[in-house]
């Protein structure tokens, strides 16, 4: 099942802010229904966070940035503000990120009660302050922030479960979607000046703008992402044993981490650990859980490169009604392409399934200005040493994504649902 973004966006636009708040907050809670309290405490590596922390931090966000606008507001748990601040230095100190898994207290039930009490206060506020423009902007930011953490909650618990020898399932896996990957085609793009970046009144993060002109060289972009079968061919051809295919830092990482295949793949390349437990590797599904280094090495091996984010966005923005395999579809795993393109020169699977690495470093757009105050720390201060990914994944909420969305991670990261398609000069 795919989710048409036009339908999702229309439904979201028709919602009141209060109903949208209830829906998104309820989705986060629903993601935890198969978990036990013990599951929610574990932190499997420094880059991940416990489920319990995600639940508390997203609630902290509304308390800190929305409810606390009222000078008469009194925090429910003043000492929790330290525990669940993530990286907002201008607000105050915070508990070390690497030690979030040591927080056995407050308990899971106490955090659920915290969410409920903050939600009650937020609902009262939203029902009485609908005309407050600044409030609306802050709440929309908080809800999009929560949707980011819905995805992180799933990727983080998947990593934690993968380290358990029992390989437990987060949820019973749906039957995979039928479909076979067709031979990849190149879609040509002429040299021209295009406009990229967000413009308009709809919500977007500050790093998506301002809209600006960008020069595209003559190029081509693959009509679909690289599949599991194609990546397995790279492995069997000695891709992980050929240093000339890799950036120096990438090759050093391969050696230090003993990488031989994508994260979660079995030694024999026949199965992969998923949120539904270990299942047979679907040969036609997009490869996922690969780092920028791995994507770049494959592209070199294939005589190609990764697309720039301007090339990617231009191709994605041309689609009339994009569809995708998102969190709402329920698969929680990349699926084979089942949708025909709008026309012969249209790319497929631009949205959903896997976040796609680009060759663009995560830097500011021309004339970029971060948000004012503490919220200026949300995106801008991370514009160093990371790379841009586009398009969303199978655990991204459908109404959270758009063509201008810029995700970003360090080049060695791969626990997110990360894949790629090829680009080339033409």
Buried (B, 14 or more C-beta within 10 A) or exposed (E): EBBBBEEBBEEBEEBEBBEBBBBBBEBBEEBBEBBEEEBBBBBBEEBBBBBBBBBBBBBBBBBBBBBBEEEEEEEBBEEBBEBBBBEBEEBEEBBEBEEBBEBEEBBBEBBBEBBEBBBEBBBEBBEEEEEBEEBBEBBBBBBBBBBBBBBBBBBBBBBBBBEEEEEEBBBEBBEBBEBEBEEBBBBEBEEEEBEBBBBEEEBBBBBBBEBBEBEBEEBBBBBBBBBBBBBBBBBEEEBBEBEEBBBEEBBBBBEEEEBEBBBBBEEEBEBBBBBBBBBEBBEBBBBBBBBBBBBBBBBBBBEBBBBBBBBBBBBBBBBEEBBBBBBBBBBBBBBBBBBEBBEEBBBBBBBBBBBBBBBBBBEEBEEBEBBEEBBBBBBBEBBEEBBBBBBBBBBBBBBBBBBBBBBBBBBBBBBBBBBBBBBBEB
